[in-house]
Amino acid sequence: MTATEAGRSFSAVLDLASEGETISITRGGELVATIVPPVRSNGAAIIAAYADHRPDPAFADDLETAHRDLNLPEEVRDPWDEG
């Protein structure tokens, strides 16, 4: 698609991209831009990354302890206690 065509029908170009189309924009016969659809993730990439890089169990335990400590009522928590 030429830059002129893209400019005249930019709303249609965006509609195409939202439907999964990749649009190449040319000016003077040379490619000047490519409009691609957005990446939509369903969480599979996060699950795959977690499967490849399992956290250290000790680190996970430390996070759980910190989470529990942070949710204690203010009167129970001693901000100066390092233990």
PyMOL Python script that loads the backbone (N, CA, C, O; Angstrom):
from pymol import cmd

cmd.read_pdbstr("""\
ATOM      1  N   MET A   1       0.854  -1.159   0.000  1.00  0.00           N
ATOM      2  CA  MET A   1       0.000   0.000   0.000  1.00  0.00           C
ATOM      3  C   MET A   1       0.907   1.232   0.000  1.00  0.00           C
ATOM      4  O   MET A   1       1.907   1.276   0.718  1.00  0.00           O
ATOM      5  N   THR A   2       0.554   2.214  -0.799  1.00  0.00           N
ATOM      6  CA  THR A   2       1.373   3.421  -0.841  1.00  0.00           C
ATOM      7  C   THR A   2       1.075   4.296   0.374  1.00  0.00           C
ATOM      8  O   THR A   2       0.038   4.155   1.023  1.00  0.00           O
ATOM      9  N   ALA A   3       1.992   5.188   0.663  1.00  0.00           N
ATOM     10  CA  ALA A   3       1.805   6.114   1.776  1.00  0.00           C
ATOM     11  C   ALA A   3       0.570   6.971   1.548  1.00  0.00           C
ATOM     12  O   ALA A   3      -0.156   7.271   2.495  1.00  0.00           O
ATOM     13  N   THR A   4       0.324   7.365   0.314  1.00  0.00           N
ATOM     14  CA  THR A   4      -0.857   8.166  -0.002  1.00  0.00           C
ATOM     15  C   THR A   4      -2.126   7.387   0.296  1.00  0.00           C
ATOM     16  O   THR A   4      -3.055   7.917   0.905  1.00  0.00           O
ATOM     17  N   GLU A   5      -2.170   6.118  -0.134  1.00  0.00           N
ATOM     18  CA  GLU A   5      -3.343   5.281   0.143  1.00  0.00           C
ATOM     19  C   GLU A   5      -3.539   5.088   1.644  1.00  0.00           C
ATOM     20  O   GLU A   5      -4.661   5.148   2.148  1.00  0.00           O
ATOM     21  N   ALA A   6      -2.449   4.857   2.340  1.00  0.00           N
ATOM     22  CA  ALA A   6      -2.530   4.653   3.788  1.00  0.00           C
ATOM     23  C   ALA A   6      -3.042   5.912   4.475  1.00  0.00           C
ATOM     24  O   ALA A   6      -3.852   5.834   5.399  1.00  0.00           O
ATOM     25  N   GLY A   7      -2.569   7.073   4.024  1.00  0.00           N
ATOM     26  CA  GLY A   7      -3.009   8.329   4.619  1.00  0.00           C
ATOM     27  C   GLY A   7      -4.484   8.593   4.375  1.00  0.00           C
ATOM     28  O   GLY A   7      -5.181   9.089   5.260  1.00  0.00           O
ATOM     29  N   ARG A   8      -4.960   8.268   3.194  1.00  0.00           N
ATOM     30  CA  ARG A   8      -6.359   8.510   2.856  1.00  0.00           C
ATOM     31  C   ARG A   8      -7.311   7.550   3.563  1.00  0.00           C
ATOM     32  O   ARG A   8      -8.477   7.877   3.785  1.00  0.00           O
ATOM     33  N   SER A   9      -6.819   6.380   3.912  1.00  0.00           N
ATOM     34  CA  SER A   9      -7.696   5.372   4.521  1.00  0.00           C
ATOM     35  C   SER A   9      -7.078   4.798   5.792  1.00  0.00           C
ATOM     36  O   SER A   9      -7.088   3.589   6.019  1.00  0.00           O
ATOM     37  N   PHE A  10      -6.538   5.699   6.615  1.00  0.00           N
ATOM     38  CA  PHE A  10      -5.825   5.239   7.805  1.00  0.00           C
ATOM     39  C   PHE A  10      -6.720   4.437   8.751  1.00  0.00           C
ATOM     40  O   PHE A  10      -6.261   3.477   9.370  1.00  0.00           O
ATOM     41  N   SER A  11      -7.969   4.814   8.865  1.00  0.00           N
ATOM     42  CA  SER A  11      -8.896   4.063   9.717  1.00  0.00           C
ATOM     43  C   SER A  11      -9.030   2.628   9.219  1.00  0.00           C
ATOM     44  O   SER A  11      -9.073   1.695  10.021  1.00  0.00           O
ATOM     45  N   ALA A  12      -9.095   2.448   7.909  1.00  0.00           N
ATOM     46  CA  ALA A  12      -9.191   1.103   7.335  1.00  0.00           C
ATOM     47  C   ALA A  12      -7.903   0.320   7.571  1.00  0.00           C
ATOM     48  O   ALA A  12      -7.938  -0.889   7.804  1.00  0.00           O
ATOM     49  N   VAL A  13      -6.767   1.012   7.510  1.00  0.00           N
ATOM     50  CA  VAL A  13      -5.478   0.370   7.778  1.00  0.00           C
ATOM     51  C   VAL A  13      -5.467  -0.157   9.211  1.00  0.00           C
ATOM     52  O   VAL A  13      -5.038  -1.284   9.461  1.00  0.00           O
ATOM     53  N   LEU A  14      -5.939   0.661  10.146  1.00  0.00           N
ATOM     54  CA  LEU A  14      -5.989   0.222  11.544  1.00  0.00           C
ATOM     55  C   LEU A  14      -6.953  -0.941  11.730  1.00  0.00           C
ATOM     56  O   LEU A  14      -6.697  -1.849  12.521  1.00  0.00           O
ATOM     57  N   ASP A  15      -8.067  -0.909  10.994  1.00  0.00           N
ATOM     58  CA  ASP A  15      -9.006  -2.031  11.065  1.00  0.00           C
ATOM     59  C   ASP A  15      -8.349  -3.321  10.594  1.00  0.00           C
ATOM     60  O   ASP A  15      -8.529  -4.370  11.211  1.00  0.00           O
ATOM     61  N   LEU A  16      -7.592  -3.250   9.510  1.00  0.00           N
ATOM     62  CA  LEU A  16      -6.891  -4.434   8.993  1.00  0.00           C
ATOM     63  C   LEU A  16      -5.891  -4.964  10.021  1.00  0.00           C
ATOM     64  O   LEU A  16      -5.807  -6.170  10.256  1.00  0.00           O
ATOM     65  N   ALA A  17      -5.140  -4.054  10.624  1.00  0.00           N
ATOM     66  CA  ALA A  17      -4.153  -4.471  11.625  1.00  0.00           C
ATOM     67  C   ALA A  17      -4.842  -5.125  12.816  1.00  0.00           C
ATOM     68  O   ALA A  17      -4.354  -6.122  13.348  1.00  0.00           O
ATOM     69  N   SER A  18      -5.967  -4.569  13.233  1.00  0.00           N
ATOM     70  CA  SER A  18      -6.664  -5.148  14.383  1.00  0.00           C
ATOM     71  C   SER A  18      -7.242  -6.522  14.063  1.00  0.00           C
ATOM     72  O   SER A  18      -7.526  -7.307  14.967  1.00  0.00           O
ATOM     73  N   GLU A  19      -7.416  -6.811  12.770  1.00  0.00           N
ATOM     74  CA  GLU A  19      -7.912  -8.127  12.343  1.00  0.00           C
ATOM     75  C   GLU A  19      -6.777  -9.115  12.094  1.00  0.00           C
ATOM     76  O   GLU A  19      -7.020 -10.249  11.680  1.00  0.00           O
ATOM     77  N   GLY A  20      -5.529  -8.687  12.347  1.00  0.00           N
ATOM     78  CA  GLY A  20      -4.396  -9.596  12.213  1.00  0.00           C
ATOM     79  C   GLY A  20      -3.559  -9.413  10.970  1.00  0.00           C
ATOM     80  O   GLY A  20      -2.607 -10.164  10.759  1.00  0.00           O
ATOM     81  N   GLU A  21      -3.884  -8.438  10.140  1.00  0.00           N
ATOM     82  CA  GLU A  21      -3.131  -8.207   8.907  1.00  0.00           C
ATOM     83  C   GLU A  21      -1.867  -7.392   9.189  1.00  0.00           C
ATOM     84  O   GLU A  21      -1.848  -6.539  10.076  1.00  0.00           O
ATOM     85  N   THR A  22      -0.822  -7.667   8.423  1.00  0.00           N
ATOM     86  CA  THR A  22       0.388  -6.849   8.426  1.00  0.00           C
ATOM     87  C   THR A  22       0.345  -6.002   7.163  1.00  0.00           C
ATOM     88  O   THR A  22       0.157  -6.529   6.066  1.00  0.00           O
ATOM     89  N   ILE A  23       0.518  -4.695   7.313  1.00  0.00           N
ATOM     90  CA  ILE A  23       0.411  -3.778   6.178  1.00  0.00           C
ATOM     91  C   ILE A  23       1.770  -3.145   5.920  1.00  0.00           C
ATOM     92  O   ILE A  23       2.366  -2.545   6.814  1.00  0.00           O
ATOM     93  N   SER A  24       2.255  -3.283   4.691  1.00  0.00           N
ATOM     94  CA  SER A  24       3.509  -2.659   4.287  1.00  0.00           C
ATOM     95  C   SER A  24       3.183  -1.346   3.586  1.00  0.00           C
ATOM     96  O   SER A  24       2.319  -1.299   2.711  1.00  0.00           O
ATOM     97  N   ILE A  25       3.876  -0.288   3.973  1.00  0.00           N
ATOM     98  CA  ILE A  25       3.653   1.041   3.405  1.00  0.00           C
ATOM     99  C   ILE A  25       4.872   1.397   2.565  1.00  0.00           C
ATOM    100  O   ILE A  25       6.011   1.300   3.024  1.00  0.00           O
ATOM    101  N   THR A  26       4.616   1.807   1.336  1.00  0.00           N
ATOM    102  CA  THR A  26       5.702   2.185   0.430  1.00  0.00           C
ATOM    103  C   THR A  26       5.588   3.645   0.028  1.00  0.00           C
ATOM    104  O   THR A  26       4.504   4.230   0.016  1.00  0.00           O
ATOM    105  N   ARG A  27       6.731   4.209  -0.298  1.00  0.00           N
ATOM    106  CA  ARG A  27       6.786   5.569  -0.837  1.00  0.00           C
ATOM    107  C   ARG A  27       7.809   5.533  -1.966  1.00  0.00           C
ATOM    108  O   ARG A  27       8.967   5.170  -1.762  1.00  0.00           O
ATOM    109  N   GLY A  28       7.366   5.912  -3.143  1.00  0.00           N
ATOM    110  CA  GLY A  28       8.269   5.874  -4.298  1.00  0.00           C
ATOM    111  C   GLY A  28       8.743   4.466  -4.613  1.00  0.00           C
ATOM    112  O   GLY A  28       9.842   4.275  -5.134  1.00  0.00           O
ATOM    113  N   GLY A  29       7.915   3.484  -4.296  1.00  0.00           N
ATOM    114  CA  GLY A  29       8.260   2.097  -4.586  1.00  0.00           C
ATOM    115  C   GLY A  29       9.149   1.433  -3.548  1.00  0.00           C
ATOM    116  O   GLY A  29       9.476   0.254  -3.682  1.00  0.00           O
ATOM    117  N   GLU A  30       9.545   2.169  -2.512  1.00  0.00           N
ATOM    118  CA  GLU A  30      10.402   1.595  -1.470  1.00  0.00           C
ATOM    119  C   GLU A  30       9.627   1.456  -0.170  1.00  0.00           C
ATOM    120  O   GLU A  30       8.822   2.315   0.188  1.00  0.00           O
ATOM    121  N   LEU A  31       9.881   0.370   0.522  1.00  0.00           N
ATOM    122  CA  LEU A  31       9.233   0.123   1.808  1.00  0.00           C
ATOM    123  C   LEU A  31       9.705   1.167   2.823  1.00  0.00           C
ATOM    124  O   LEU A  31      10.906   1.347   3.028  1.00  0.00           O
ATOM    125  N   VAL A  32       8.745   1.853   3.455  1.00  0.00           N
ATOM    126  CA  VAL A  32       9.095   2.857   4.460  1.00  0.00           C
ATOM    127  C   VAL A  32       8.557   2.513   5.845  1.00  0.00           C
ATOM    128  O   VAL A  32       9.046   3.034   6.847  1.00  0.00           O
ATOM    129  N   ALA A  33       7.558   1.642   5.908  1.00  0.00           N
ATOM    130  CA  ALA A  33       6.990   1.278   7.206  1.00  0.00           C
ATOM    131  C   ALA A  33       6.211  -0.015   7.090  1.00  0.00           C
ATOM    132  O   ALA A  33       5.767  -0.413   6.013  1.00  0.00           O
ATOM    133  N   THR A  34       6.062  -0.652   8.226  1.00  0.00           N
ATOM    134  CA  THR A  34       5.226  -1.842   8.318  1.00  0.00           C
ATOM    135  C   THR A  34       4.356  -1.677   9.548  1.00  0.00           C
ATOM    136  O   THR A  34       4.854  -1.416  10.643  1.00  0.00           O
ATOM    137  N   ILE A  35       3.067  -1.830   9.364  1.00  0.00           N
ATOM    138  CA  ILE A  35       2.126  -1.770  10.476  1.00  0.00           C
ATOM    139  C   ILE A  35       1.711  -3.204  10.770  1.00  0.00           C
ATOM    140  O   ILE A  35       1.200  -3.911   9.902  1.00  0.00           O
ATOM    141  N   VAL A  36       1.940  -3.615  12.007  1.00  0.00           N
ATOM    142  CA  VAL A  36       1.653  -5.000  12.393  1.00  0.00           C
ATOM    143  C   VAL A  36       0.578  -5.023  13.466  1.00  0.00           C
ATOM    144  O   VAL A  36       0.414  -4.053  14.206  1.00  0.00           O
ATOM    145  N   PRO A  37      -0.156  -6.132  13.554  1.00  0.00           N
ATOM    146  CA  PRO A  37      -1.159  -6.249  14.607  1.00  0.00           C
ATOM    147  C   PRO A  37      -0.492  -6.303  15.971  1.00  0.00           C
ATOM    148  O   PRO A  37       0.671  -6.690  16.081  1.00  0.00           O
ATOM    149  N   PRO A  38      -1.219  -5.918  17.010  1.00  0.00           N
ATOM    150  CA  PRO A  38      -0.644  -5.984  18.357  1.00  0.00           C
ATOM    151  C   PRO A  38      -0.443  -7.424  18.790  1.00  0.00           C
ATOM    152  O   PRO A  38      -1.153  -8.329  18.352  1.00  0.00           O
ATOM    153  N   VAL A  39       0.526  -7.614  19.650  1.00  0.00           N
ATOM    154  CA  VAL A  39       0.763  -8.938  20.220  1.00  0.00           C
ATOM    155  C   VAL A  39      -0.239  -9.124  21.349  1.00  0.00           C
ATOM    156  O   VAL A  39      -0.303  -8.323  22.281  1.00  0.00           O
ATOM    157  N   ARG A  40      -1.001 -10.168  21.253  1.00  0.00           N
ATOM    158  CA  ARG A  40      -1.985 -10.477  22.296  1.00  0.00           C
ATOM    159  C   ARG A  40      -1.581 -11.793  22.942  1.00  0.00           C
ATOM    160  O   ARG A  40      -1.531 -12.838  22.293  1.00  0.00           O
ATOM    161  N   SER A  41      -1.299 -11.718  24.215  1.00  0.00           N
ATOM    162  CA  SER A  41      -0.837 -12.893  24.930  1.00  0.00           C
ATOM    163  C   SER A  41      -1.973 -13.508  25.743  1.00  0.00           C
ATOM    164  O   SER A  41      -2.814 -12.804  26.303  1.00  0.00           O
ATOM    165  N   ASN A  42      -1.976 -14.825  25.792  1.00  0.00           N
ATOM    166  CA  ASN A  42      -2.980 -15.517  26.603  1.00  0.00           C
ATOM    167  C   ASN A  42      -2.357 -16.111  27.858  1.00  0.00           C
ATOM    168  O   ASN A  42      -2.987 -16.911  28.549  1.00  0.00           O
ATOM    169  N   GLY A  43      -1.135 -15.725  28.150  1.00  0.00           N
ATOM    170  CA  GLY A  43      -0.465 -16.217  29.340  1.00  0.00           C
ATOM    171  C   GLY A  43       0.408 -17.435  29.077  1.00  0.00           C
ATOM    172  O   GLY A  43       1.160 -17.851  29.958  1.00  0.00           O
ATOM    173  N   ALA A  44       0.325 -18.012  27.890  1.00  0.00           N
ATOM    174  CA  ALA A  44       1.120 -19.208  27.581  1.00  0.00           C
ATOM    175  C   ALA A  44       2.615 -18.919  27.659  1.00  0.00           C
ATOM    176  O   ALA A  44       3.388 -19.776  28.087  1.00  0.00           O
ATOM    177  N   ALA A  45       3.034 -17.712  27.246  1.00  0.00           N
ATOM    178  CA  ALA A  45       4.455 -17.361  27.292  1.00  0.00           C
ATOM    179  C   ALA A  45       4.952 -17.300  28.729  1.00  0.00           C
ATOM    180  O   ALA A  45       6.076 -17.713  29.013  1.00  0.00           O
ATOM    181  N   ILE A  46       4.132 -16.792  29.632  1.00  0.00           N
ATOM    182  CA  ILE A  46       4.526 -16.723  31.040  1.00  0.00           C
ATOM    183  C   ILE A  46       4.636 -18.128  31.622  1.00  0.00           C
ATOM    184  O   ILE A  46       5.580 -18.424  32.355  1.00  0.00           O
ATOM    185  N   ILE A  47       3.690 -18.982  31.305  1.00  0.00           N
ATOM    186  CA  ILE A  47       3.729 -20.364  31.801  1.00  0.00           C
ATOM    187  C   ILE A  47       4.950 -21.086  31.256  1.00  0.00           C
ATOM    188  O   ILE A  47       5.610 -21.827  31.985  1.00  0.00           O
ATOM    189  N   ALA A  48       5.258 -20.880  29.981  1.00  0.00           N
ATOM    190  CA  ALA A  48       6.435 -21.520  29.377  1.00  0.00           C
ATOM    191  C   ALA A  48       7.718 -21.015  30.025  1.00  0.00           C
ATOM    192  O   ALA A  48       8.621 -21.805  30.301  1.00  0.00           O
ATOM    193  N   ALA A  49       7.812 -19.712  30.272  1.00  0.00           N
ATOM    194  CA  ALA A  49       9.011 -19.158  30.908  1.00  0.00           C
ATOM    195  C   ALA A  49       9.154 -19.711  32.325  1.00  0.00           C
ATOM    196  O   ALA A  49      10.261 -20.037  32.751  1.00  0.00           O
ATOM    197  N   TYR A  50       8.065 -19.817  33.042  1.00  0.00           N
ATOM    198  CA  TYR A  50       8.113 -20.366  34.399  1.00  0.00           C
ATOM    199  C   TYR A  50       8.566 -21.819  34.364  1.00  0.00           C
ATOM    200  O   TYR A  50       9.342 -22.244  35.220  1.00  0.00           O
ATOM    201  N   ALA A  51       8.094 -22.586  33.386  1.00  0.00           N
ATOM    202  CA  ALA A  51       8.487 -23.995  33.271  1.00  0.00           C
ATOM    203  C   ALA A  51       9.973 -24.126  32.978  1.00  0.00           C
ATOM    204  O   ALA A  51      10.619 -25.065  33.443  1.00  0.00           O
ATOM    205  N   ASP A  52      10.521 -23.184  32.203  1.00  0.00           N
ATOM    206  CA  ASP A  52      11.940 -23.223  31.847  1.00  0.00           C
ATOM    207  C   ASP A  52      12.840 -22.711  32.974  1.00  0.00           C
ATOM    208  O   ASP A  52      14.001 -23.110  33.071  1.00  0.00           O
ATOM    209  N   HIS A  53      12.310 -21.836  33.816  1.00  0.00           N
ATOM    210  CA  HIS A  53      13.122 -21.173  34.841  1.00  0.00           C
ATOM    211  C   HIS A  53      12.424 -21.239  36.197  1.00  0.00           C
ATOM    212  O   HIS A  53      11.927 -20.233  36.702  1.00  0.00           O
ATOM    213  N   ARG A  54      12.396 -22.390  36.754  1.00  0.00           N
ATOM    214  CA  ARG A  54      11.735 -22.565  38.057  1.00  0.00           C
ATOM    215  C   ARG A  54      12.511 -21.787  39.131  1.00  0.00           C
ATOM    216  O   ARG A  54      13.741 -21.828  39.168  1.00  0.00           O
ATOM    217  N   PRO A  55      11.780 -21.084  39.999  1.00  0.00           N
ATOM    218  CA  PRO A  55      12.472 -20.333  41.047  1.00  0.00           C
ATOM    219  C   PRO A  55      13.079 -21.268  42.092  1.00  0.00           C
ATOM    220  O   PRO A  55      12.618 -22.394  42.283  1.00  0.00           O
ATOM    221  N   ASP A  56      14.092 -20.790  42.744  1.00  0.00           N
ATOM    222  CA  ASP A  56      14.730 -21.503  43.838  1.00  0.00           C
ATOM    223  C   ASP A  56      13.700 -21.659  44.963  1.00  0.00           C
ATOM    224  O   ASP A  56      13.118 -20.663  45.395  1.00  0.00           O
ATOM    225  N   PRO A  57      13.461 -22.883  45.448  1.00  0.00           N
ATOM    226  CA  PRO A  57      12.459 -23.079  46.508  1.00  0.00           C
ATOM    227  C   PRO A  57      12.720 -22.220  47.743  1.00  0.00           C
ATOM    228  O   PRO A  57      11.776 -21.743  48.373  1.00  0.00           O
ATOM    229  N   ALA A  58      13.978 -22.019  48.094  1.00  0.00           N
ATOM    230  CA  ALA A  58      14.290 -21.198  49.268  1.00  0.00           C
ATOM    231  C   ALA A  58      13.863 -19.754  49.026  1.00  0.00           C
ATOM    232  O   ALA A  58      13.367 -19.093  49.939  1.00  0.00           O
ATOM    233  N   PHE A  59      14.051 -19.265  47.813  1.00  0.00           N
ATOM    234  CA  PHE A  59      13.637 -17.906  47.478  1.00  0.00           C
ATOM    235  C   PHE A  59      12.117 -17.797  47.547  1.00  0.00           C
ATOM    236  O   PHE A  59      11.584 -16.806  48.047  1.00  0.00           O
ATOM    237  N   ALA A  60      11.431 -18.802  47.051  1.00  0.00           N
ATOM    238  CA  ALA A  60       9.968 -18.801  47.107  1.00  0.00           C
ATOM    239  C   ALA A  60       9.497 -18.789  48.564  1.00  0.00           C
ATOM    240  O   ALA A  60       8.526 -18.109  48.897  1.00  0.00           O
ATOM    241  N   ASP A  61      10.183 -19.543  49.432  1.00  0.00           N
ATOM    242  CA  ASP A  61       9.834 -19.539  50.857  1.00  0.00           C
ATOM    243  C   ASP A  61      10.071 -18.160  51.475  1.00  0.00           C
ATOM    244  O   ASP A  61       9.268 -17.686  52.279  1.00  0.00           O
ATOM    245  N   ASP A  62      11.185 -17.517  51.091  1.00  0.00           N
ATOM    246  CA  ASP A  62      11.476 -16.166  51.595  1.00  0.00           C
ATOM    247  C   ASP A  62      10.397 -15.186  51.166  1.00  0.00           C
ATOM    248  O   ASP A  62       9.987 -14.332  51.953  1.00  0.00           O
ATOM    249  N   LEU A  63       9.935 -15.297  49.935  1.00  0.00           N
ATOM    250  CA  LEU A  63       8.866 -14.415  49.467  1.00  0.00           C
ATOM    251  C   LEU A  63       7.581 -14.643  50.243  1.00  0.00           C
ATOM    252  O   LEU A  63       6.887 -13.691  50.599  1.00  0.00           O
ATOM    253  N   GLU A  64       7.269 -15.883  50.501  1.00  0.00           N
ATOM    254  CA  GLU A  64       6.058 -16.203  51.261  1.00  0.00           C
ATOM    255  C   GLU A  64       6.152 -15.645  52.678  1.00  0.00           C
ATOM    256  O   GLU A  64       5.177 -15.096  53.193  1.00  0.00           O
ATOM    257  N   THR A  65       7.303 -15.780  53.307  1.00  0.00           N
ATOM    258  CA  THR A  65       7.496 -15.240  54.654  1.00  0.00           C
ATOM    259  C   THR A  65       7.353 -13.722  54.646  1.00  0.00           C
ATOM    260  O   THR A  65       6.683 -13.156  55.510  1.00  0.00           O
ATOM    261  N   ALA A  66       7.976 -13.066  53.679  1.00  0.00           N
ATOM    262  CA  ALA A  66       7.867 -11.603  53.579  1.00  0.00           C
ATOM    263  C   ALA A  66       6.421 -11.189  53.348  1.00  0.00           C
ATOM    264  O   ALA A  66       5.954 -10.205  53.921  1.00  0.00           O
ATOM    265  N   HIS A  67       5.722 -11.926  52.522  1.00  0.00           N
ATOM    266  CA  HIS A  67       4.316 -11.615  52.251  1.00  0.00           C
ATOM    267  C   HIS A  67       3.488 -11.719  53.536  1.00  0.00           C
ATOM    268  O   HIS A  67       2.677 -10.840  53.831  1.00  0.00           O
ATOM    269  N   ARG A  68       3.697 -12.791  54.292  1.00  0.00           N
ATOM    270  CA  ARG A  68       2.979 -12.947  55.554  1.00  0.00           C
ATOM    271  C   ARG A  68       3.318 -11.812  56.517  1.00  0.00           C
ATOM    272  O   ARG A  68       2.428 -11.253  57.159  1.00  0.00           O
ATOM    273  N   ASP A  69       4.614 -11.467  56.621  1.00  0.00           N
ATOM    274  CA  ASP A  69       5.042 -10.406  57.535  1.00  0.00           C
ATOM    275  C   ASP A  69       4.429  -9.060  57.169  1.00  0.00           C
ATOM    276  O   ASP A  69       4.056  -8.289  58.053  1.00  0.00           O
ATOM    277  N   LEU A  70       4.325  -8.776  55.899  1.00  0.00           N
ATOM    278  CA  LEU A  70       3.784  -7.489  55.463  1.00  0.00           C
ATOM    279  C   LEU A  70       2.291  -7.373  55.700  1.00  0.00           C
ATOM    280  O   LEU A  70       1.758  -6.264  55.754  1.00  0.00           O
ATOM    281  N   ASN A  71       1.619  -8.482  55.840  1.00  0.00           N
ATOM    282  CA  ASN A  71       0.175  -8.448  56.047  1.00  0.00           C
ATOM    283  C   ASN A  71      -0.219  -8.498  57.516  1.00  0.00           C
ATOM    284  O   ASN A  71      -1.405  -8.603  57.829  1.00  0.00           O
ATOM    285  N   LEU A  72       0.749  -8.424  58.419  1.00  0.00           N
ATOM    286  CA  LEU A  72       0.432  -8.399  59.848  1.00  0.00           C
ATOM    287  C   LEU A  72      -0.141  -7.036  60.208  1.00  0.00           C
ATOM    288  O   LEU A  72       0.223  -6.031  59.597  1.00  0.00           O
ATOM    289  N   PRO A  73      -1.029  -6.992  61.187  1.00  0.00           N
ATOM    290  CA  PRO A  73      -1.532  -5.690  61.648  1.00  0.00           C
ATOM    291  C   PRO A  73      -0.382  -4.829  62.166  1.00  0.00           C
ATOM    292  O   PRO A  73       0.604  -5.348  62.688  1.00  0.00           O
ATOM    293  N   GLU A  74      -0.513  -3.523  62.019  1.00  0.00           N
ATOM    294  CA  GLU A  74       0.556  -2.589  62.389  1.00  0.00           C
ATOM    295  C   GLU A  74       1.006  -2.743  63.840  1.00  0.00           C
ATOM    296  O   GLU A  74       2.202  -2.659  64.117  1.00  0.00           O
ATOM    297  N   GLU A  75       0.066  -2.968  64.784  1.00  0.00           N
ATOM    298  CA  GLU A  75       0.440  -3.049  66.188  1.00  0.00           C
ATOM    299  C   GLU A  75       1.254  -4.305  66.515  1.00  0.00           C
ATOM    300  O   GLU A  75       1.907  -4.347  67.558  1.00  0.00           O
ATOM    301  N   VAL A  76       1.235  -5.308  65.672  1.00  0.00           N
ATOM    302  CA  VAL A  76       1.982  -6.533  65.910  1.00  0.00           C
ATOM    303  C   VAL A  76       3.374  -6.443  65.320  1.00  0.00           C
ATOM    304  O   VAL A  76       4.313  -7.035  65.853  1.00  0.00           O
ATOM    305  N   ARG A  77       3.519  -5.721  64.239  1.00  0.00           N
ATOM    306  CA  ARG A  77       4.794  -5.654  63.529  1.00  0.00           C
ATOM    307  C   ARG A  77       5.726  -4.633  64.177  1.00  0.00           C
ATOM    308  O   ARG A  77       5.327  -3.495  64.425  1.00  0.00           O
ATOM    309  N   ASP A  78       6.964  -5.037  64.451  1.00  0.00           N
ATOM    310  CA  ASP A  78       7.984  -4.138  64.989  1.00  0.00           C
ATOM    311  C   ASP A  78       8.885  -3.713  63.833  1.00  0.00           C
ATOM    312  O   ASP A  78       9.644  -4.542  63.331  1.00  0.00           O
ATOM    313  N   PRO A  79       8.834  -2.451  63.390  1.00  0.00           N
ATOM    314  CA  PRO A  79       9.631  -2.038  62.230  1.00  0.00           C
ATOM    315  C   PRO A  79      11.135  -2.074  62.486  1.00  0.00           C
ATOM    316  O   PRO A  79      11.916  -2.047  61.535  1.00  0.00           O
ATOM    317  N   TRP A  80      11.554  -2.135  63.739  1.00  0.00           N
ATOM    318  CA  TRP A  80      12.982  -2.137  64.059  1.00  0.00           C
ATOM    319  C   TRP A  80      13.524  -3.547  64.240  1.00  0.00           C
ATOM    320  O   TRP A  80      14.735  -3.741  64.345  1.00  0.00           O
ATOM    321  N   ASP A  81      12.636  -4.526  64.277  1.00  0.00           N
ATOM    322  CA  ASP A  81      13.049  -5.912  64.445  1.00  0.00           C
ATOM    323  C   ASP A  81      13.622  -6.423  63.131  1.00  0.00           C
ATOM    324  O   ASP A  81      12.929  -6.441  62.113  1.00  0.00           O
ATOM    325  N   GLU A  82      14.885  -6.838  63.151  1.00  0.00           N
ATOM    326  CA  GLU A  82      15.528  -7.353  61.943  1.00  0.00           C
ATOM    327  C   GLU A  82      15.364  -8.859  61.797  1.00  0.00           C
ATOM    328  O   GLU A  82      15.795  -9.424  60.792  1.00  0.00           O
ATOM    329  N   GLY A  83      14.776  -9.498  62.735  1.00  0.00           N
ATOM    330  CA  GLY A  83      14.655 -10.941  62.735  1.00  0.00           C
ATOM    331  C   GLY A  83      13.400 -11.335  62.124  1.00  0.00           C
ATOM    332  O   GLY A  83      13.107 -12.526  62.027  1.00  0.00           O
TER     333      GLY A  83
END
""", "prot")
cmd.dss("prot")
cmd.show_as("cartoon", "prot")
cmd.util.cbc("prot")
cmd.orient("prot")
